Amino acid sequence: MKILHIGPDDPFVQFLGGKFESVSRGANIFITISSTRTVKYSVPGARHVIVRPKSFDLLRIFFSLATNVDAIVAHSLTHEAAFLFSALKRPVKIWSGWGFDYYGSENANETTLLDADTRDYVQQIQGNICKRTLRNILQKVNNIIWSAAVKSIDYFSAPIPTDFSIMRKSFPNFSGKYLQLNYGDMETMFAAGVEGNQDLNVLVGNSSSITNNHEGVFARLARCDLRGRRVIVPLSYGDIAYREFVVRRGIYYFGDAFCPLVDFLPLDEYNRIISSCNVVVMGHLRQQAIANIGTAIYCGANLYLNAKCPTYRFLRGRGIDVFDLEQLTGVLPLKRKAVNTIALDRKALEKFWGLNVVNDNVMECIRQIELHHNPHVETRR
């Protein structure tokens, strides 16, 4: 078996790609979309080929690699992955979605995912009506390309299964099946570097993406008693202009208590910072920040999500203790969850993100690829 992966140079691709390589050693080739000459997040033992974003060499490079390829796994539906899916017929096509690729463009059709304050900001940065019209036209062209690609896809995965129905609304021409792949497990991702920290800091958001809706969360937090707390805001990736806006607003609302994280940190160090927060607030209206949320739950933080967010419904449906963002008023919790509640929440995490579950999901994906090519042959489980 030979599996071709395509995606950005990202630790999530490294994680899941490593799972595939551990199951089918030497069977995986990675097309890494990157502007650099080296792959930072490589999968040990696997072959990597770098392609520049939106490169015209993509198809030529693919055909040089694609002899007897059994499957293509797109780690997010980038323009390059959509192009390959549209151009090719034979291999099994698996779209492992991340969220941005099926919820919509942040600068065009995504206004339903932004609170009122963030929508005002978007209107400011999008400029005049001519520029906005051009962006909308480009987005419509992209949607045509993506729609053609999705029509040919055999399997779709999302970070949480609740997102499957959302993808179907965005792409009603999808006729494939759902399978579950994970970009992290509880032991490797959520528990790494976590210590018994008793600090009472507050974590807000996960990136400098406008779907974090920082402005609305900041305004709500500013009405709470924050004495003795730091407000920690991860901003190490995403839109630079939006990051600058968030930093200005964070200083305005919280002064010296505002602590933006603008540099990438090793996972252990990053998780130690999260573990210093007994309150974690996410303003997203879409599935996002799963790794941060998982770590927060593992550490027993009081987690506040927008009740309209699919992640809120997913976690509550699994019995995990989550608060509605509307409950964030006045005095913040002064301690973490009770020990028995933390234990129950960790068991719930393990049922979906446990190491064995995540590994079994990869095994099932490979089994489906084998069955697709040999439907009458019983394959390993």
N, C-alpha and C positions, 0 to 999 in steps of 0.2 A: 504494500500500500504506500501511496505517496500523497501527502497533503500539503497544499500550498496555502500559506497564510499571508494575508496582506493587511497592514495596519501601520499606525504611527510608531515612532520610537518612544515607547511608553512602558512604565513598570507593570501596568495591568496586562499588556500583551506578553511581557516577559513571564509573568506569573502563569497565565493560562497556557501560553505556548510551551512552558516548561512541563506542565501537566500532560500535554499531548506527547511531548518528547519522551517523558518517562514511561508512557504506555507503549508508544511505537517509536523506538529509538532509530534514528537515522532516516525516518520517513518524512520528516518535516522540513520544508523550505520556507524561509520568511522573506517576503518583499517588504522592506521597511521604507515607509515614506518619510524622507528626511532631507533637509537642506545641508546637512553635514556629510562628511566623508567616512565617519565611523558610527557604529551602532552603540549607543550608550547602554541600552537595556537589552542585551543579546541573550539568547537562550543557549546555554552551554551545549556543545555537541551538534548544534543545528547549523545549517548553512543560511547565511543572510546576504541578501542583495539589496543595495540601497537604490532607491529611485527618487528623484527630486519631485516635489509636489507638482501635479498637473503636467508631468513630463510627457513629451510625445514618444519617448523611448519605451514607455510602459508596455505597450502591446508587443513590441519586438523582444523585450526582455522576457515577457511572460512566455511567449512561444518558444524561446530558447530553453525555458525551464519546464515547460508543461507536458513533456512527453510522458504519457501514461499517468498523468495526475488523476487521482481518484476523487479528490474533493478540494474545494477552495473554501477557506474560512476567512471571512472579512471581519476583522476586529474593528467595528463601527463601519457604517456605510459611507466611506469617503468618496469623493469624486472618482478617484482612481479605482476603487472597488466597484462602484456602480458601472464604470466603463467596462471593466472586465466581465462583470456579470451579464451586461447587455450584449457583449460581443461573442460570448462563448456558450456552447450548448451542452457538451458532454459531461463535464465533472459535476458531482454533487455540490450544490451551492449552499453555504451556510452563512447566514448573516447574524453575527453576534452583536446586537445593538447596544449602544451606550446611553442613548437618551436624546442627545442633540440631533441624531440622525432620523428620528421618527416623531419627535415633538414639534419640530419646526425651527425656522431660522430665528435667532435672537433679535435680529435687526429688521425683520420683515413681518412674519405672520405670528410672532410669538407674544403679542400683546395680552392674550388671555392668560399668560403665565407670569405677568408682571403686575405688581401692585400699583396703585395710583401714583405714588411718589416716583417709582422707577420708570413708569411710562412717561412722566414729565421729563425725566433725564434723557430717555431715549430720543424724544422729540428734539431736544436741544442738540444732541451730538449728531443726529442724522442730517442736520442742515436743511437746506431749502427744498422746496417741493420737487424741483428737477432731479436733485440727487436721490431723494426718496423714491421717485418714480422709476429711476434707472435701477435702483436696488431691487425694487419689487419686480421689475421685468426680469432681471437676472435670476431672482429667486424662482420665478415661474418657469424659466428655462431649466434650472436645476431640478425642479420638481418633475418635469417631463422626463429628464434623464433618469432620475431615481425611480420614477414610476415604472419605466420600462425595465429597469434592473430588477425591481422587486417582483415583477410578474414572473420572472424566471427562477426565483429563489425557492429552494426545496425546504429549508428549515430556518426558523427564526428563533433566537434566544434574546432575553432581556435580563438585566440584573435582578429583577423581580418579576414573577409571572403576571402580576397585575397589569403590567405595561403591554401585554399582548393585545388586549382589546384596544388600547390607545393606538398602537401601531396599525391595527386593522382599520381604524377610523381614518388614519392618515393615508393608508394605502389599501383601499378596499379590493384592489386587484390581486392581492396576495392570496395564493391558493395552496401554500405549503403547510407544514406542520410546526408545532412548537416543541422545542426541546430546551432543557435547562443547562446552561453553562455559567460558571461563576468566575469572577475576577479576583477572588480572594477567599480564604477560609478563616475560620475563627482562630485557629492556633497560630497561623503564620501572619495574618493581617491584623486582627482585632486585639490579640493578646500580646503582641510583640512590644517589649519595652515597658509594659504597663507595671506600675508600682502602686503600693498602697498610699497614694498621695491624699492628704486631707485638706489641701488648699480649696478655696471656694471661688475660683475664677469662673468666668463666663466665656463660652466659645460661641461665636456667631459665624455661620456659613462655612463654606469649604473652598472658595476660589473667588477670583475676580471676574466671575460671570454674572451678568445682570440678572439672571434667573434666581440668584440668591436673595434678591429684594432687600438689600442691606438697609436702605433708607427707612423703610417701614419698620423693620426690626429695631434699628437704632432709636427711632422715635418712641417706640414702645418701651424699650429698655431704659431710656433716659428718665422715664417716669417712675422707675423702680429704685429702691434703696441699694446702691452699689458700693457703699462704703467698705473699704478693705479688699475690694475685688479688682482684678484686671479684666478688661474686655478684650479677649484674644480673637483676632480675625485673620484666618488664613487667606492670603492673596498671592500665592507664589506662582499661580498660572491663570491664564485667562486674558481678558482684554486690558491692555496697559492703560488706556485712557479712562476706562471705568475704574481701574484700581486707584488711580490718582484721585478720582472723585470720591471713592469710598474712604480713602485716607483723610481727605479734607473734612468729610462729614464726621468721621470717627473722632478726629481731634476736636471738632466743633461740639459734639455731643458729650464726649467723655474726658477730654483733656489728657492729663498724664496717665490716666487709667487705660487709655487706648493702646493696644499692643498689636500692630499689624505684623503678620508673618509674610514677608515678601521674598524670602529666599527658600529654595528647596532644602529640605532637611532629611537626614536618614530616617527610616521608618521608626526605629526605636526612640530616637530623640523626639520625633513628631508626636508619637503616641504618649510619651511622657508628658508632653505639654497638654494633650487632650485629657490625660488622667488627672491633671491639676484643676480641671473644671468640674464642678458639681452641677452646673447648669449648662446645657447645650441647646442653642436655639437655631433652628433652620427655617428660613422664610420661603423656601421653594414651594412652588405650586406644581412642580413636576418631580419625578423620581430623580434624585441627585444625591451626591455625598454619602453613598452607601458605606464606604469604608470608615468615614468619620462617625457616622451614626452607629455602625456596628461596634466600634471601639468605645463610644460613649455608653452604649448599653452594657457592654462587657464590664466597664468600670463602675457601673451603678449610678451614672449621672442622671439628673432629672432632665429628660429630653422633651423639648417643645417643638412640635411640627404643625404646619398649617393643616387643618382637618380636611382641606380639599386636596391635599397631596396624596397620590396613590401609595406612597411609602407609609403614610399614617395608617391608611386602611389595611395595608398588608401586615404591618407589625401588630396592630391591634387584633387583627384576625388570627394571629398566631399566639395571642395571649401575652404579648409583651407590653409592659406598662409604659404608655406614651401619653403626654399631655397635649391638649389643643393649645395652639399659640395664643388664642383668646384668653387663656387662663393666666398668661404672663402679666401680672399686674401687682403693683404695690411691693410687698416684701418677698424677696426670692427665697427659695428653700435654703436652709442653713446647714444641711447635711445631705449625704447621698441616700439612695434607697436603702431599705432594710436588707440585712444579709440574706434572709430567705427569699426576698423578691429578686435580688441580684442572681441568686442561684437558679431560680425558675426562669428568669430572662435568659441566662446563659444556656440553659437546656433548650430553650426555644430557638436561640441562635444556632446551636449545634445541629438541630434537626434540618436546617436549611443550608448552613455554611460550615458544618463540621467537615473535618479533613476527609473522612471516608465518604461522605455524601458528595463532596466536590469531585473526588477521584472517580466515584461511580458514575457521575454525570458525564465525565469525559469518556469513560469506557462505553457508556450507552451511545454517545455520539458516534464513536468509531464503529460500534455495532450497527448503527443505522446506515452508515456509509457502506459497510460491507453488505448489508441486506439490500441496499439500493442497487448494487451491482450484481448481487447474487441472491435474488429474492427467494430461491428455493433451497438455499443452503442455510442450515442452522449455524449460527455463529456463537462465539464465546460470550459469556456474560461477565 
